[in-house]
């Protein structure tokens, strides 16, 4: 469980990362996630190959 004020970790899948840049189904949701991360509302966890 997260502590108050701690950002929630989200594991990033490659297919979602692609949607940050490629206009395909689900892109709006992926961009919303990116905005949440950029505003400090969450932190991403991803393999180094991403």
PDB file of N, CA, C and O in Angstrom:
ATOM      1  N   UNK A   1       0.833  -1.173   0.000  1.00  0.00           N
ATOM      2  CA  UNK A   1       0.000   0.000   0.000  1.00  0.00           C
ATOM      3  C   UNK A   1       0.884   1.245   0.000  1.00  0.00           C
ATOM      4  O   UNK A   1       1.921   1.272   0.664  1.00  0.00           O
ATOM      5  N   UNK A   2       0.485   2.255  -0.728  1.00  0.00           N
ATOM      6  CA  UNK A   2       1.261   3.486  -0.842  1.00  0.00           C
ATOM      7  C   UNK A   2       1.066   4.367   0.379  1.00  0.00           C
ATOM      8  O   UNK A   2      -0.005   4.385   0.986  1.00  0.00           O
ATOM      9  N   UNK A   3       2.105   5.087   0.725  1.00  0.00           N
ATOM     10  CA  UNK A   3       2.050   6.071   1.798  1.00  0.00           C
ATOM     11  C   UNK A   3       1.363   7.327   1.267  1.00  0.00           C
ATOM     12  O   UNK A   3       1.388   7.573   0.061  1.00  0.00           O
ATOM     13  N   UNK A   4       0.746   8.131   2.146  1.00  0.00           N
ATOM     14  CA  UNK A   4       0.146   9.389   1.685  1.00  0.00           C
ATOM     15  C   UNK A   4       1.169  10.252   0.960  1.00  0.00           C
ATOM     16  O   UNK A   4       2.286  10.435   1.444  1.00  0.00           O
ATOM     17  N   UNK A   5       0.794  10.775  -0.186  1.00  0.00           N
ATOM     18  CA  UNK A   5       1.686  11.616  -0.972  1.00  0.00           C
ATOM     19  C   UNK A   5       2.633  10.857  -1.882  1.00  0.00           C
ATOM     20  O   UNK A   5       3.313  11.461  -2.712  1.00  0.00           O
ATOM     21  N   UNK A   6       2.686   9.522  -1.736  1.00  0.00           N
ATOM     22  CA  UNK A   6       3.558   8.710  -2.587  1.00  0.00           C
ATOM     23  C   UNK A   6       2.865   8.473  -3.930  1.00  0.00           C
ATOM     24  O   UNK A   6       1.663   8.212  -3.987  1.00  0.00           O
ATOM     25  N   UNK A   7       3.632   8.567  -4.989  1.00  0.00           N
ATOM     26  CA  UNK A   7       3.077   8.328  -6.321  1.00  0.00           C
ATOM     27  C   UNK A   7       2.835   6.844  -6.523  1.00  0.00           C
ATOM     28  O   UNK A   7       3.655   6.025  -6.108  1.00  0.00           O
ATOM     29  N   UNK A   8       1.735   6.484  -7.146  1.00  0.00           N
ATOM     30  CA  UNK A   8       1.415   5.092  -7.425  1.00  0.00           C
ATOM     31  C   UNK A   8       2.304   4.566  -8.540  1.00  0.00           C
ATOM     32  O   UNK A   8       2.446   5.223  -9.572  1.00  0.00           O
ATOM     33  N   UNK A   9       2.906   3.397  -8.357  1.00  0.00           N
ATOM     34  CA  UNK A   9       3.711   2.822  -9.451  1.00  0.00           C
ATOM     35  C   UNK A   9       2.806   2.138 -10.476  1.00  0.00           C
ATOM     36  O   UNK A   9       1.832   1.474 -10.120  1.00  0.00           O
ATOM     37  N   UNK A  10       3.141   2.312 -11.736  1.00  0.00           N
ATOM     38  CA  UNK A  10       2.424   1.679 -12.839  1.00  0.00           C
ATOM     39  C   UNK A  10       3.461   0.992 -13.707  1.00  0.00           C
ATOM     40  O   UNK A  10       4.440   1.615 -14.119  1.00  0.00           O
ATOM     41  N   UNK A  11       3.256  -0.291 -13.988  1.00  0.00           N
ATOM     42  CA  UNK A  11       4.161  -1.036 -14.862  1.00  0.00           C
ATOM     43  C   UNK A  11       3.749  -0.759 -16.307  1.00  0.00           C
ATOM     44  O   UNK A  11       2.611  -1.012 -16.703  1.00  0.00           O
ATOM     45  N   UNK A  12       4.678  -0.244 -17.071  1.00  0.00           N
ATOM     46  CA  UNK A  12       4.411   0.153 -18.452  1.00  0.00           C
ATOM     47  C   UNK A  12       4.690  -1.006 -19.402  1.00  0.00           C
ATOM     48  O   UNK A  12       5.781  -1.577 -19.401  1.00  0.00           O
ATOM     49  N   UNK A  13       3.704  -1.339 -20.202  1.00  0.00           N
ATOM     50  CA  UNK A  13       3.822  -2.357 -21.237  1.00  0.00           C
ATOM     51  C   UNK A  13       4.265  -1.673 -22.535  1.00  0.00           C
ATOM     52  O   UNK A  13       3.886  -0.532 -22.800  1.00  0.00           O
ATOM     53  N   UNK A  14       5.053  -2.361 -23.326  1.00  0.00           N
ATOM     54  CA  UNK A  14       5.554  -1.787 -24.584  1.00  0.00           C
ATOM     55  C   UNK A  14       4.419  -1.340 -25.490  1.00  0.00           C
ATOM     56  O   UNK A  14       4.527  -0.301 -26.141  1.00  0.00           O
ATOM     57  N   UNK A  15       3.331  -2.106 -25.546  1.00  0.00           N
ATOM     58  CA  UNK A  15       2.222  -1.737 -26.428  1.00  0.00           C
ATOM     59  C   UNK A  15       1.599  -0.406 -26.023  1.00  0.00           C
ATOM     60  O   UNK A  15       1.101   0.326 -26.878  1.00  0.00           O
ATOM     61  N   UNK A  16       1.619  -0.085 -24.738  1.00  0.00           N
ATOM     62  CA  UNK A  16       1.108   1.208 -24.280  1.00  0.00           C
ATOM     63  C   UNK A  16       2.116   2.305 -24.623  1.00  0.00           C
ATOM     64  O   UNK A  16       1.723   3.388 -25.056  1.00  0.00           O
ATOM     65  N   UNK A  17       3.394   2.042 -24.435  1.00  0.00           N
ATOM     66  CA  UNK A  17       4.424   3.028 -24.760  1.00  0.00           C
ATOM     67  C   UNK A  17       4.360   3.421 -26.235  1.00  0.00           C
ATOM     68  O   UNK A  17       4.554   4.590 -26.570  1.00  0.00           O
ATOM     69  N   UNK A  18       4.095   2.472 -27.105  1.00  0.00           N
ATOM     70  CA  UNK A  18       3.979   2.759 -28.539  1.00  0.00           C
ATOM     71  C   UNK A  18       2.830   3.732 -28.790  1.00  0.00           C
ATOM     72  O   UNK A  18       2.921   4.600 -29.657  1.00  0.00           O
ATOM     73  N   UNK A  19       1.752   3.581 -28.028  1.00  0.00           N
ATOM     74  CA  UNK A  19       0.581   4.446 -28.206  1.00  0.00           C
ATOM     75  C   UNK A  19       0.865   5.899 -27.823  1.00  0.00           C
ATOM     76  O   UNK A  19       0.095   6.783 -28.198  1.00  0.00           O
ATOM     77  N   UNK A  20       1.936   6.168 -27.093  1.00  0.00           N
ATOM     78  CA  UNK A  20       2.306   7.552 -26.806  1.00  0.00           C
ATOM     79  C   UNK A  20       2.602   8.294 -28.112  1.00  0.00           C
ATOM     80  O   UNK A  20       2.404   9.506 -28.195  1.00  0.00           O
ATOM     81  N   UNK A  21       3.071   7.578 -29.123  1.00  0.00           N
ATOM     82  CA  UNK A  21       3.547   8.191 -30.359  1.00  0.00           C
ATOM     83  C   UNK A  21       2.782   7.807 -31.617  1.00  0.00           C
ATOM     84  O   UNK A  21       2.759   8.572 -32.580  1.00  0.00           O
ATOM     85  N   UNK A  22       2.154   6.630 -31.623  1.00  0.00           N
ATOM     86  CA  UNK A  22       1.494   6.127 -32.825  1.00  0.00           C
ATOM     87  C   UNK A  22      -0.017   6.305 -32.684  1.00  0.00           C
ATOM     88  O   UNK A  22      -0.604   5.856 -31.699  1.00  0.00           O
ATOM     89  N   UNK A  23      -0.645   6.952 -33.654  1.00  0.00           N
ATOM     90  CA  UNK A  23      -2.093   7.150 -33.578  1.00  0.00           C
ATOM     91  C   UNK A  23      -2.852   5.845 -33.862  1.00  0.00           C
ATOM     92  O   UNK A  23      -3.131   5.516 -35.015  1.00  0.00           O
ATOM     93  N   UNK A  24      -3.173   5.125 -32.811  1.00  0.00           N
ATOM     94  CA  UNK A  24      -3.933   3.891 -32.937  1.00  0.00           C
ATOM     95  C   UNK A  24      -4.925   3.809 -31.787  1.00  0.00           C
ATOM     96  O   UNK A  24      -4.900   4.645 -30.885  1.00  0.00           O
ATOM     97  N   UNK A  25      -5.792   2.814 -31.813  1.00  0.00           N
ATOM     98  CA  UNK A  25      -6.811   2.657 -30.784  1.00  0.00           C
ATOM     99  C   UNK A  25      -6.172   2.621 -29.396  1.00  0.00           C
ATOM    100  O   UNK A  25      -5.196   1.907 -29.169  1.00  0.00           O
ATOM    101  N   UNK A  26      -6.731   3.392 -28.483  1.00  0.00           N
ATOM    102  CA  UNK A  26      -6.202   3.444 -27.132  1.00  0.00           C
ATOM    103  C   UNK A  26      -5.204   4.565 -26.900  1.00  0.00           C
ATOM    104  O   UNK A  26      -4.687   4.718 -25.793  1.00  0.00           O
ATOM    105  N   UNK A  27      -4.930   5.346 -27.931  1.00  0.00           N
ATOM    106  CA  UNK A  27      -3.921   6.403 -27.809  1.00  0.00           C
ATOM    107  C   UNK A  27      -4.327   7.464 -26.794  1.00  0.00           C
ATOM    108  O   UNK A  27      -3.487   7.939 -26.029  1.00  0.00           O
ATOM    109  N   UNK A  28      -5.594   7.840 -26.778  1.00  0.00           N
ATOM    110  CA  UNK A  28      -6.037   8.873 -25.843  1.00  0.00           C
ATOM    111  C   UNK A  28      -5.817   8.441 -24.391  1.00  0.00           C
ATOM    112  O   UNK A  28      -5.388   9.245 -23.564  1.00  0.00           O
ATOM    113  N   UNK A  29      -6.106   7.185 -24.083  1.00  0.00           N
ATOM    114  CA  UNK A  29      -5.897   6.681 -22.731  1.00  0.00           C
ATOM    115  C   UNK A  29      -4.412   6.666 -22.383  1.00  0.00           C
ATOM    116  O   UNK A  29      -4.029   6.999 -21.261  1.00  0.00           O
ATOM    117  N   UNK A  30      -3.581   6.282 -23.341  1.00  0.00           N
ATOM    118  CA  UNK A  30      -2.134   6.261 -23.115  1.00  0.00           C
ATOM    119  C   UNK A  30      -1.615   7.679 -22.873  1.00  0.00           C
ATOM    120  O   UNK A  30      -0.768   7.888 -22.005  1.00  0.00           O
ATOM    121  N   UNK A  31      -2.114   8.645 -23.630  1.00  0.00           N
ATOM    122  CA  UNK A  31      -1.690  10.033 -23.454  1.00  0.00           C
ATOM    123  C   UNK A  31      -2.151  10.577 -22.101  1.00  0.00           C
ATOM    124  O   UNK A  31      -1.444  11.369 -21.478  1.00  0.00           O
ATOM    125  N   UNK A  32      -3.338  10.153 -21.645  1.00  0.00           N
ATOM    126  CA  UNK A  32      -3.816  10.554 -20.322  1.00  0.00           C
ATOM    127  C   UNK A  32      -2.887  10.005 -19.237  1.00  0.00           C
ATOM    128  O   UNK A  32      -2.573  10.697 -18.269  1.00  0.00           O
ATOM    129  N   UNK A  33      -2.453   8.758 -19.410  1.00  0.00           N
ATOM    130  CA  UNK A  33      -1.501   8.162 -18.467  1.00  0.00           C
ATOM    131  C   UNK A  33      -0.207   8.955 -18.457  1.00  0.00           C
ATOM    132  O   UNK A  33       0.329   9.250 -17.389  1.00  0.00           O
ATOM    133  N   UNK A  34       0.295   9.299 -19.617  1.00  0.00           N
ATOM    134  CA  UNK A  34       1.529  10.072 -19.719  1.00  0.00           C
ATOM    135  C   UNK A  34       1.377  11.429 -19.030  1.00  0.00           C
ATOM    136  O   UNK A  34       2.292  11.884 -18.344  1.00  0.00           O
ATOM    137  N   UNK A  35       0.240  12.064 -19.209  1.00  0.00           N
ATOM    138  CA  UNK A  35      -0.010  13.345 -18.540  1.00  0.00           C
ATOM    139  C   UNK A  35      -0.014  13.185 -17.026  1.00  0.00           C
ATOM    140  O   UNK A  35       0.514  14.031 -16.305  1.00  0.00           O
ATOM    141  N   UNK A  36      -0.613  12.094 -16.545  1.00  0.00           N
ATOM    142  CA  UNK A  36      -0.644  11.821 -15.107  1.00  0.00           C
ATOM    143  C   UNK A  36       0.770  11.658 -14.568  1.00  0.00           C
ATOM    144  O   UNK A  36       1.098  12.175 -13.500  1.00  0.00           O
ATOM    145  N   UNK A  37       1.592  10.947 -15.300  1.00  0.00           N
ATOM    146  CA  UNK A  37       2.986  10.739 -14.881  1.00  0.00           C
ATOM    147  C   UNK A  37       3.740  12.061 -14.896  1.00  0.00           C
ATOM    148  O   UNK A  37       4.464  12.377 -13.952  1.00  0.00           O
ATOM    149  N   UNK A  38       3.573  12.829 -15.958  1.00  0.00           N
ATOM    150  CA  UNK A  38       4.289  14.098 -16.080  1.00  0.00           C
ATOM    151  C   UNK A  38       3.881  15.088 -14.993  1.00  0.00           C
ATOM    152  O   UNK A  38       4.688  15.928 -14.592  1.00  0.00           O
ATOM    153  N   UNK A  39       2.635  15.001 -14.507  1.00  0.00           N
ATOM    154  CA  UNK A  39       2.173  15.913 -13.459  1.00  0.00           C
ATOM    155  C   UNK A  39       2.512  15.401 -12.060  1.00  0.00           C
ATOM    156  O   UNK A  39       2.201  16.054 -11.064  1.00  0.00           O
ATOM    157  N   UNK A  40       3.152  14.227 -11.988  1.00  0.00           N
ATOM    158  CA  UNK A  40       3.575  13.686 -10.709  1.00  0.00           C
ATOM    159  C   UNK A  40       2.545  12.809 -10.024  1.00  0.00           C
ATOM    160  O   UNK A  40       2.721  12.445  -8.861  1.00  0.00           O
ATOM    161  N   UNK A  41       1.467  12.460 -10.724  1.00  0.00           N
ATOM    162  CA  UNK A  41       0.412  11.660 -10.130  1.00  0.00           C
ATOM    163  C   UNK A  41       0.696  10.175 -10.092  1.00  0.00           C
ATOM    164  O   UNK A  41      -0.004   9.431  -9.404  1.00  0.00           O
ATOM    165  N   UNK A  42       1.698   9.731 -10.807  1.00  0.00           N
ATOM    166  CA  UNK A  42       2.075   8.307 -10.841  1.00  0.00           C
ATOM    167  C   UNK A  42       3.512   8.219 -11.304  1.00  0.00           C
ATOM    168  O   UNK A  42       4.064   9.181 -11.838  1.00  0.00           O
ATOM    169  N   UNK A  43       4.118   7.057 -11.096  1.00  0.00           N
ATOM    170  CA  UNK A  43       5.465   6.832 -11.623  1.00  0.00           C
ATOM    171  C   UNK A  43       5.439   5.550 -12.444  1.00  0.00           C
ATOM    172  O   UNK A  43       4.738   4.596 -12.106  1.00  0.00           O
ATOM    173  N   UNK A  44       6.199   5.539 -13.510  1.00  0.00           N
ATOM    174  CA  UNK A  44       6.234   4.378 -14.395  1.00  0.00           C
ATOM    175  C   UNK A  44       7.378   3.464 -14.054  1.00  0.00           C
ATOM    176  O   UNK A  44       8.478   3.914 -13.735  1.00  0.00           O
ATOM    177  N   UNK A  45       7.113   2.176 -14.123  1.00  0.00           N
ATOM    178  CA  UNK A  45       8.139   1.146 -14.018  1.00  0.00           C
ATOM    179  C   UNK A  45       8.134   0.424 -15.361  1.00  0.00           C
ATOM    180  O   UNK A  45       7.074   0.068 -15.877  1.00  0.00           O
ATOM    181  N   UNK A  46       9.315   0.212 -15.922  1.00  0.00           N
ATOM    182  CA  UNK A  46       9.412  -0.433 -17.232  1.00  0.00           C
ATOM    183  C   UNK A  46      10.786  -1.083 -17.370  1.00  0.00           C
ATOM    184  O   UNK A  46      11.760  -0.644 -16.759  1.00  0.00           O
ATOM    185  N   UNK A  47      10.847  -2.143 -18.188  1.00  0.00           N
ATOM    186  CA  UNK A  47      12.145  -2.755 -18.435  1.00  0.00           C
ATOM    187  C   UNK A  47      13.052  -1.785 -19.191  1.00  0.00           C
ATOM    188  O   UNK A  47      12.563  -0.908 -19.903  1.00  0.00           O
ATOM    189  N   UNK A  48      14.331  -1.932 -19.045  1.00  0.00           N
ATOM    190  CA  UNK A  48      15.273  -1.026 -19.694  1.00  0.00           C
ATOM    191  C   UNK A  48      15.204  -1.085 -21.219  1.00  0.00           C
ATOM    192  O   UNK A  48      15.670  -0.162 -21.887  1.00  0.00           O
ATOM    193  N   UNK A  49      14.642  -2.134 -21.774  1.00  0.00           N
ATOM    194  CA  UNK A  49      14.538  -2.249 -23.231  1.00  0.00           C
ATOM    195  C   UNK A  49      13.494  -1.301 -23.822  1.00  0.00           C
ATOM    196  O   UNK A  49      13.482  -1.070 -25.031  1.00  0.00           O
ATOM    197  N   UNK A  50      12.630  -0.759 -22.988  1.00  0.00           N
ATOM    198  CA  UNK A  50      11.653   0.211 -23.495  1.00  0.00           C
ATOM    199  C   UNK A  50      12.391   1.485 -23.812  1.00  0.00           C
ATOM    200  O   UNK A  50      11.781   2.457 -24.257  1.00  0.00           O
TER     201      UNK A  50
END
